[in-house]
Amino acid sequence: MSPRGDSPFFGPSLRDQCVRAAEAAFPLEACGVLLGRGVAGRSEVRRPSPPRPERTRPRGIRLHLAVSLPNLAADPFRAFLIDPLALMRVEKEARREGLEILGIFHSHPEGGGPSSSDLALPFSFPLHLLLRGPRPWTFCRVRPPRSGSLRPVR
């Protein structure tokens, strides 16, 4: 299911930025970061309470920009590894703009759910989006590693 509407969490512009990154990297996995702000000036995002069916985002997140970053994985057809130097540069620039890295995104060009390596990632960001392809791309939120589940983003 694709995100709908123009919510402050995930509007059409951000969706389009993620899809453009996935299309540009195809048939490789795309990866990047999601920039935004915490609500009411909070710099930290609290872990969400147990999910309710109608809620698909962590509380306190407002996303503004998806930034594609180089995929340094040994096999970028089947995995992703965000370039740490590029990540540091984006984080520094985001801070100057009053933004922070609130999540990551990556694509699975051939579809499917999160891989074992996706689920083994240290979950240091409150949000991890997976674009499942190929066209039409669908968006899912990868739950924290202990649950290993996907949740459609509306």
C-alpha positions in Angstrom: 0.0 0.0 0.0 1.4 3.4 -0.9 1.3 6.4 1.4 -1.7 8.6 0.8 -2.5 12.2 1.3 -0.3 15.1 2.2 0.3 14.4 5.9 3.2 16.2 7.6 4.7 12.7 8.2 4.9 11.4 4.7 3.5 13.6 1.9 3.7 13.2 -1.9 6.9 15.1 -2.2 8.8 12.9 0.2 7.3 9.8 -1.4 8.4 11.0 -4.8 12.0 11.7 -3.6 12.2 8.1 -2.3 10.8 6.7 -5.6 13.2 8.7 -7.6 16.1 7.3 -5.6 14.9 3.8 -6.0 14.4 4.3 -9.8 17.8 5.9 -10.2 19.5 3.0 -8.4 17.5 0.2 -10.1 18.4 -2.7 -10.3 20.6 -2.0 -7.3 19.2 -1.3 -3.8 18.9 2.4 -3.1 19.5 3.8 0.3 19.4 7.1 2.1 18.2 9.1 5.0 15.0 10.8 6.0 15.4 14.3 7.4 12.9 16.2 9.6 12.2 17.7 13.0 10.8 16.4 16.2 7.4 17.9 17.1 7.3 20.9 19.4 11.1 21.3 19.1 11.9 18.0 20.8 15.2 16.8 19.6 14.6 13.2 20.6 11.8 11.0 19.4 10.1 8.8 22.0 9.6 5.2 21.2 5.9 4.7 20.2 3.6 2.9 22.5 2.4 -0.5 21.2 1.0 0.1 17.7 -2.7 0.5 17.1 -4.0 -0.5 13.6 -4.7 3.1 12.5 -1.3 4.5 13.6 1.6 4.0 11.2 4.3 6.5 12.4 6.3 7.0 15.5 5.0 10.0 17.6 6.8 13.2 17.2 8.2 12.8 13.7 7.7 15.3 10.9 9.7 14.4 7.8 10.8 17.0 5.3 13.4 15.5 2.9 14.7 12.2 1.7 18.4 12.3 0.7 19.8 9.4 -1.4 23.2 8.3 -0.3 25.8 5.9 -1.9 25.3 2.2 -1.4 28.7 0.7 -0.5 27.5 -2.9 0.0 29.7 -5.6 -1.4 26.6 -6.9 -3.3 24.4 -3.8 -3.9 21.9 -6.0 -5.8 21.0 -7.7 -2.6 22.0 -5.4 0.3 22.7 -1.9 1.3 25.4 -0.1 3.3 25.1 3.6 3.7 28.4 5.5 3.1 29.4 6.7 6.6 31.3 9.7 5.3 28.3 10.8 3.2 26.1 10.2 6.2 28.2 12.5 8.4 28.2 15.2 5.7 24.4 15.1 5.4 24.0 15.2 9.2 26.2 18.3 9.5 24.3 20.1 6.7 20.9 19.0 8.1 21.9 20.5 11.5 22.7 23.8 9.8 19.2 23.8 8.4 17.6 22.9 11.7 16.9 19.3 10.7 18.0 16.0 12.0 18.2 12.5 10.6 15.1 10.7 11.8 15.2 7.6 9.7 16.7 5.6 6.8 15.2 4.2 3.7 16.2 1.5 1.3 14.7 -0.4 -1.6 14.3 -4.0 -2.5 14.1 -3.8 -6.3 12.8 -7.3 -6.7 10.2 -7.0 -3.9 10.0 -9.0 -0.7 10.2 -8.2 3.0 13.1 -7.2 5.1 16.2 -9.4 4.8 18.0 -10.9 7.7 20.7 -8.3 7.3 18.0 -5.5 7.3 16.7 -6.9 10.6 20.2 -7.2 12.1 20.9 -3.5 11.7 21.4 -1.6 14.9 18.1 0.3 15.1 19.5 3.8 16.0 16.9 5.8 14.0 13.2 5.8 15.0 12.1 5.1 11.4 13.2 2.6 8.7 11.3 2.6 5.5 11.5 -0.1 2.9 10.4 0.5 -0.7 9.4 -2.8 -2.3 9.5 -2.9 -6.1 9.6 -3.0 -8.8 7.0 -0.6 -10.1 4.7 0.3 -8.6 6.8 0.8 -5.5 5.1 0.1 -2.2 6.3 1.6 1.1 6.5 -0.3 4.4 7.9 0.6 7.8 10.4 -2.0 9.1 9.6 -2.6 12.7 12.4 -2.7 15.2 14.5 -5.8 14.9 12.8 -7.7 17.7 9.5 -7.8 15.8 10.8 -8.3 12.3 7.5 -7.3 10.8 6.5 -4.9 8.1 3.7 -2.3 8.4 2.2 -0.5 5.4 2.7 3.3 5.4 -0.5 5.2 4.7 
